[in-house]
């Protein structure tokens, strides 16, 4: 007899900031997978050929200047009570604050870099180079590992303990997918996105091959219904 424990466990989505100097600093595995995710794609038209502005030459209207601009919106739920039930000592003591901090640090420059720039400024350095953020990956199953920039997010803290430690929170994430149109060819994210597109092209072929079969079945159904009348 097969028990409930034999059911396959669903993979967890995650955000991973790849930082060679601190590889475990910003890794957030979603406690629960969101029920839905909104993806928005906008064509990256050649300069001056945006159909929304009616600009550009007519023979340039269908030219693409690169991969589409894609944004992803999703909500992540965090609950320290469930983590504590799974015998996570950090959850019992700190609630969901560590997970929130890991997300927030993806938007912060490193404090060491801030102090170094302050010292250079005091020494009279004219030009200070902004810190390079680590490559952030949105992991949504083995078929989607995408380089992204965390555009921003809102946090709704929903419950606290006696020390005002957040115990439950909802985080609404806004991600901007980074393609080969955004990254230099030397960046690992460039090649990750290219692999993602090749896989998507293969899926598109499968979808296109099956489309005539569905159209044929639909036409046959219409003909049968007409004959029945």
VEXDREN-2710 file (C-alpha; in Angstrom, 1 decimal):
% VEXDREN-2710
k/r/px/py/pz
1/UNK/0.0/0.0/0.0
2/UNK/1.4/3.3/-1.0
3/UNK/1.4/6.0/1.7
4/UNK/1.3/9.8/1.4
5/UNK/5.0/10.0/2.0
6/UNK/5.6/8.3/-1.3
7/UNK/4.2/11.3/-3.2
8/UNK/6.9/13.2/-5.1
9/UNK/7.9/16.5/-3.5
10/UNK/7.5/19.6/-5.6
11/UNK/10.7/21.5/-6.4
12/UNK/11.0/24.9/-4.8
13/UNK/11.5/28.1/-6.6
14/UNK/14.4/30.3/-5.5
15/UNK/16.4/33.5/-6.0
16/UNK/20.2/33.0/-5.9
17/UNK/22.7/35.8/-5.9
18/UNK/26.0/34.4/-7.2
19/UNK/28.7/36.1/-5.3
20/UNK/32.2/34.6/-5.5
21/UNK/33.3/36.4/-2.3
22/UNK/30.3/35.2/-0.3
23/UNK/28.5/32.3/-2.0
24/UNK/25.9/31.7/0.7
25/UNK/25.1/35.3/1.5
26/UNK/21.9/35.7/-0.6
27/UNK/20.1/32.5/-1.4
28/UNK/16.4/32.5/-0.8
29/UNK/14.5/29.3/-1.4
30/UNK/10.8/29.9/-1.5
31/UNK/9.1/28.3/1.5
32/UNK/5.9/27.9/-0.6
33/UNK/5.7/28.0/-4.3
34/UNK/3.4/30.8/-5.5
35/UNK/0.1/29.7/-7.0
36/UNK/0.6/32.1/-9.9
37/UNK/3.2/34.2/-11.6
38/UNK/2.7/37.1/-14.0
39/UNK/5.1/37.5/-17.0
40/UNK/5.1/40.5/-19.3
41/UNK/7.0/40.6/-22.6
42/UNK/7.5/43.6/-24.7
43/UNK/9.2/43.5/-28.1
44/UNK/12.6/45.2/-28.3
45/UNK/12.1/46.9/-31.7
46/UNK/14.9/48.5/-33.7
47/UNK/15.5/52.1/-32.9
48/UNK/12.8/54.4/-34.2
49/UNK/10.5/51.5/-35.2
50/UNK/8.3/51.3/-32.1
51/UNK/4.8/50.6/-33.4
52/UNK/3.3/52.5/-30.5
53/UNK/4.8/55.7/-31.6
54/UNK/4.2/55.3/-35.3
55/UNK/7.8/56.1/-36.0
56/UNK/10.5/54.7/-38.3
57/UNK/10.6/53.6/-41.9
58/UNK/8.0/51.1/-43.1
59/UNK/10.6/48.6/-44.2
60/UNK/12.0/48.5/-40.6
61/UNK/8.7/47.9/-38.8
62/UNK/9.3/44.2/-38.3
63/UNK/13.0/44.4/-37.3
64/UNK/13.9/43.3/-33.8
65/UNK/16.8/44.8/-31.9
66/UNK/17.2/41.9/-29.5
67/UNK/15.4/39.6/-27.0
68/UNK/12.1/41.0/-25.7
69/UNK/12.1/42.9/-22.4
70/UNK/10.5/40.6/-19.9
71/UNK/9.3/41.3/-16.4
72/UNK/8.1/38.8/-13.8
73/UNK/5.8/39.5/-10.8
74/UNK/5.1/37.0/-8.1
75/UNK/4.2/36.9/-4.4
76/UNK/6.2/34.9/-1.9
77/UNK/4.8/33.8/1.5
78/UNK/7.0/33.3/4.5
79/UNK/5.8/31.7/7.8
80/UNK/8.1/31.1/10.7
81/UNK/5.6/28.9/12.5
82/UNK/5.8/26.2/9.8
83/UNK/9.6/26.5/9.8
84/UNK/9.7/26.1/13.6
85/UNK/7.4/23.1/13.3
86/UNK/10.1/21.6/11.0
87/UNK/12.6/22.1/13.9
88/UNK/14.4/25.1/12.4
89/UNK/16.0/26.7/15.5
90/UNK/16.6/30.0/13.6
91/UNK/12.9/30.3/12.8
92/UNK/12.0/29.9/16.5
93/UNK/14.4/32.6/17.5
94/UNK/14.4/35.1/14.6
95/UNK/11.2/34.4/12.7
96/UNK/11.3/35.2/9.0
97/UNK/13.8/38.1/9.5
98/UNK/16.7/36.1/8.1
99/UNK/14.8/35.4/4.8
100/UNK/13.7/39.0/4.5
101/UNK/17.2/40.2/5.1
102/UNK/18.6/37.8/2.4
103/UNK/16.1/39.3/-0.1
104/UNK/16.8/42.9/1.0
105/UNK/20.6/42.4/0.7
106/UNK/20.1/41.8/-3.1
107/UNK/19.4/45.5/-3.3
108/UNK/22.2/46.8/-1.1
109/UNK/25.8/47.5/-2.0
110/UNK/28.2/45.7/0.3
111/UNK/29.0/47.7/3.4
112/UNK/32.8/47.1/2.9
113/UNK/32.5/48.7/-0.5
114/UNK/30.6/51.7/1.0
115/UNK/33.4/52.2/3.6
116/UNK/36.1/51.9/0.9
117/UNK/34.4/54.5/-1.3
118/UNK/34.1/56.8/1.7
119/UNK/37.8/56.5/2.4
120/UNK/38.7/57.2/-1.2
121/UNK/36.4/60.2/-1.2
122/UNK/38.1/61.6/1.9
123/UNK/41.5/61.1/0.1
124/UNK/40.3/63.3/-2.7
125/UNK/39.5/60.6/-5.3
126/UNK/37.5/62.3/-8.1
127/UNK/35.8/59.3/-9.6
128/UNK/34.2/56.5/-7.5
129/UNK/33.1/53.4/-9.4
130/UNK/29.7/52.1/-8.3
131/UNK/29.8/48.5/-6.9
132/UNK/28.9/45.7/-9.3
133/UNK/26.0/43.7/-8.0
134/UNK/26.3/39.9/-8.0
135/UNK/24.6/37.9/-10.8
136/UNK/21.1/37.0/-9.5
137/UNK/19.3/33.9/-10.8
138/UNK/15.6/33.2/-10.7
139/UNK/15.2/29.4/-10.4
140/UNK/11.8/28.0/-11.4
141/UNK/12.4/24.4/-12.0
142/UNK/15.2/22.8/-14.1
143/UNK/13.8/24.3/-17.3
144/UNK/14.0/27.9/-16.2
145/UNK/17.1/29.4/-14.6
146/UNK/17.1/33.0/-15.6
147/UNK/19.5/35.9/-14.9
148/UNK/17.4/38.7/-13.4
149/UNK/17.7/42.1/-11.8
150/UNK/15.5/42.5/-8.7
151/UNK/13.7/45.7/-9.6
152/UNK/12.1/46.1/-6.2
153/UNK/9.6/44.5/-3.9
154/UNK/7.1/45.3/-1.2
155/UNK/7.0/43.5/2.2
156/UNK/3.8/43.1/4.2
157/UNK/4.8/41.9/7.7
158/UNK/1.7/40.2/9.1
159/UNK/2.5/38.9/12.6
160/UNK/5.0/39.4/15.4
161/UNK/6.1/37.8/18.6
162/UNK/6.5/39.5/21.9
163/UNK/9.9/41.0/20.8
164/UNK/8.3/42.3/17.6
165/UNK/10.2/39.8/15.5
166/UNK/8.3/39.2/12.2
167/UNK/6.7/35.8/12.1
168/UNK/4.8/35.9/8.9
169/UNK/5.2/38.0/5.7
170/UNK/4.2/38.4/2.1
171/UNK/6.7/39.7/-0.4
172/UNK/5.6/41.0/-3.8
173/UNK/8.6/40.6/-6.1
174/UNK/9.3/42.5/-9.3
175/UNK/12.0/40.9/-11.5
176/UNK/13.5/42.2/-14.8
177/UNK/14.9/39.3/-16.9
178/UNK/18.4/40.1/-18.2
179/UNK/19.0/38.7/-21.7
180/UNK/22.0/38.7/-24.0
181/UNK/20.8/42.1/-25.1
182/UNK/21.5/43.4/-21.6
183/UNK/24.7/41.6/-20.7
184/UNK/28.2/41.4/-22.2
185/UNK/29.2/38.1/-23.8
186/UNK/31.8/37.5/-21.0
187/UNK/29.0/37.4/-18.4
188/UNK/27.7/33.9/-17.4
189/UNK/24.2/35.3/-17.5
190/UNK/24.5/35.9/-21.2
191/UNK/25.0/32.2/-21.9
192/UNK/22.4/31.1/-19.4
193/UNK/19.8/33.2/-21.2
194/UNK/20.9/31.9/-24.6
195/UNK/20.5/28.3/-23.4
196/UNK/17.0/29.3/-22.1
197/UNK/16.1/30.7/-25.5
198/UNK/17.3/27.6/-27.4
199/UNK/15.2/25.4/-25.1
200/UNK/12.2/27.7/-25.7
201/UNK/12.7/27.4/-29.5
202/UNK/12.5/23.6/-29.2
203/UNK/9.3/23.8/-27.2
204/UNK/7.9/26.2/-29.8
205/UNK/8.5/23.6/-32.5
206/UNK/6.6/21.0/-30.5
207/UNK/3.7/23.4/-30.0
208/UNK/3.7/24.3/-33.7
209/UNK/3.8/20.6/-34.8
210/UNK/0.8/19.7/-32.6
211/UNK/-1.2/22.8/-33.7
212/UNK/-2.3/21.3/-37.1
213/UNK/-3.5/18.1/-35.3
214/UNK/-5.7/20.2/-33.0
215/UNK/-7.0/22.2/-35.9
216/UNK/-7.8/19.0/-37.8
217/UNK/-9.7/17.6/-34.8
218/UNK/-11.6/20.9/-34.5
219/UNK/-12.5/20.9/-38.2
220/UNK/-13.7/17.3/-38.0
221/UNK/-15.9/18.1/-35.0
222/UNK/-17.5/21.1/-36.8
223/UNK/-18.2/18.9/-39.9
224/UNK/-19.8/16.2/-37.7
225/UNK/-22.0/18.7/-36.0
226/UNK/-23.0/20.2/-39.3
227/UNK/-23.9/16.8/-40.7
228/UNK/-26.0/16.0/-37.6
229/UNK/-28.2/19.0/-38.3
END
